[in-house]
Amino acid sequence: MTEVVLEVRDLRTYFYTYAGIVKALDGVNLRIRQGETLGLVGETGCGKSVTALSVLRLVPDPPGKIVSGEVLFKGQDLLKMSDEEIRSIRGNKIAMIFQDPMTYINPVMTIGDQVAEVILLHQDLRKEALQARIEMLREQLEKLPPDQQRKMESEVEELKRRMSNPPRLSSREAKKVALRKAVDLLRLVRMPYPEKVVGQYPHELSGGMRQRAIIAMALACGPSLLIADEATTSLDVTIQAQILALLNDLKNSLQTSIMIITHDMGIVAEMCDTVAVMYAGVVVEYADTKRLFKNPLHPYTRGLLRTIPSLTKEQNRLETIEGMVPNLIYPPEGCRFHPRCRDASEICRQERPQMISVEENHKVSCHLYSEPARK
């Protein structure tokens, strides 16, 4: 079995407002393994983004507060870490790609400076600076006469000996190394003309280029987990396909785990290994992607899939899920989906269903699959 990178256990995040307590997350459970892509899907307001912000401990306080639960990153509970410890992980080992790049890119800093800032914050560049110096000297060796070559070779050997305990860098030298790495990262995310883009400002780039810059910042420190929160929603279809292909290639080449937050089931089908379906602050179904599309179990999941227009049959009217998303200050008793469910019974109105395993790698939180219902 591959290593579990992130495990969320019974996570509850509430927002304390004048109108009442909004139970945005009310017992969320998730698991992501190394190299796996998890899709977190559901309607707007179901708690997808709050889940991501809770994992990174970015929930605005006040009014938000992580009330209980565990967020285990490689066995360490992020919720018990000090502010300094979580800052060493956030942006370094766990990175996030946000929905609207213009909201999260600083408009008065160049793209290169912003990527370099992440590198300078989390990485020790002393060895890389020495290695760059060694490579530069080696390139010059062949152009020099023999006597000067010997002198430079001894300088290279001296630099090699210092690799075990490299000297401190001035801020200017560190910035230079970080900007070189920024160019390499922009090239990695297929940014056109990366050497030029490092000196440009966000307003000079297209939407797709800005999103690539955000991905470069997220990848700057080689994170174990990448969270993409509606990362392609604001982009046109062609650029969206390019960004999704890029994320897939990066996952395969870097073995990075990815959590994709979306409401687009097409993206889930194309990108994800596993799917968690959320409704009103809880996970209602959890399954392998192929298994979920072939045999959706929860009435809400079936409703979501019915709303996708068919390519093979004529439809005069698109399917919808009747009713409204519940008010999370006063969520329904029992199953939160029962007011909109075609299959609801009396037990659904009284008892909250437990997450049960119906088949291998397929869990559902629904009374239709409990032991009394089966009998």
C-alpha angles and dihedrals in degrees: 000000000000120000119276106238099182131016122179115196124194093326116189122186120177133186116215108214135165089255093054143278113321108210095207094166118023109177108335120182123189139157131195124186128205112286092008127128115215120194116211107197138176145106124305109282097025093117104263097129092039088057091055093045090048091053089054093038091238097130106133108250111227113057096016127062134175098230102185146335137078133273106195116193108187088335097312119112107232091196091064096050124106120249090257093051094049091049089057089057101037109087090003110061096005117037132179134213110206128215101244113038094197090060094056103033116086106241094208098051126075118248090245093053091050095050090043090051091062091048093048092049097053109021137070104225099183097101092044090052091052092047091051090051091050092050092048091052091048090054090053095047098081092053095056131085116256097261093053090043091060091050092050092045090057089050090052091050090050090052090050090054090053093055091090091059108017119193123252117272125230114240089252093054092046091051090051092053092045092052090052089053089047090058090050091050093049088050089050091057090048096250110173112244096357093182088061097040094058088069096045130094124235094255089060092061132076121244092261092049091050090051089050089052090052090050090049090054090048092051095043094104099033097251122208090218129036119192114200110193107196086318095172103034096103094046130089118254097261094050090042090058091050093050092048091049089049093052090049093050092047091050091052095045099041099030089230119164114232134202110198115197111200147133092214111101090193090064089048092052092049102041114023134086093188133022132208113193114207129199126177096339100318136087108244100178135020123184150131109286096243092046092050094051093043097046115013109186110184116077089230092054090048088050092052092051092047090057091063109099113245121240094198105048135045117251125192092188132025118237119250137186105244122230133025135289106266124254103257091210087066105020117185118270116252115003110014092217097053097098089061099033122110091203099047119138134182094276090056089061094050110034131045108232120239123231106258133180110243097173137350111308091357123105130171137184102216136115090225088076100041119112096257091050092050092052 
